[in-house]
């Protein structure tokens, strides 16, 4: 298994996640999200997310809220 490469550029708010393998072919899969594949287009080797903070921060905030809500949930009474 290859190590995950993470590269974030704060100035452009661009996040790259890859596995270190060649990524010659890319496809836009959502607005501001491109997935890169190997030459045979069978294995995804990377993803670039533009406007990463704008896209990912709401997801992370929702996850933190869900975790807090779960931790603050009263214990069920046993019958």
N, C-alpha and C positions, 0 to 999 in steps of 0.2 A: 504494500500500500504506500502511496506517495504522500508526502507531507502537504498539507494545505498551505497555499500561498495566499496571504492577505496583504493588500496594498491599498491604502486610503489616501487620497489627496484632498486635504481640507479646502484648498483654494477653489477647486472645481466641484467639491462634494461628490467625488467619484470613488466608488469602491470596486476593487477587483478581487475576485476569489478564483483561484485556479489550483490545478494539481501538478503544475510544472511541466506538463506535456505540451506538445505543439498544438496550437489552436488556430488553424488557418481558415476555418469556415465559421461565420457567425450569423445568427438569426435573431431578429428582434422578436421577443416572445411576449412583451408587454411594453407599454410606454416607458421609455428610459431603462429598459432591461434587455440586454443582449446575451444570449448563451452561445458559447463557442465550442465547436466540435473538432474531432480529429479529421484527417483528410478523407476518410471513408464516411464521415458524417454519422458514425455509429455510437461514439462515446463522447459525452459532454466533458470538456476539459477545463472550462472556465465560464465565469459569468461576470459581466460588468454592469453595475447599477449606477446610473447617473442620478443626481439629486438624492443620494443615498440617505442622508439624514432626514430629508423631507418624507421619504418613503418608509424608512425603517423605524424612526423614532415613535410614531403612533403605534406601531405593532409592539415594540418593546414596552411602551407605557401601558398598553392594554394587557400585556402579559404580566407585568408587575402588579397591576390592579387586580387581575384575576387571582394571582398568588396571595396577595394581601387579603382579598375577600375569602379565599379558601382557609387561610390561617385564622381569620376572625369569626368563622362560622361556629355557632354554638354546637357543642357535642350533642349527639342524639341520645335521648333518654332510653335506657333499656327497659323492656317490659317485663 
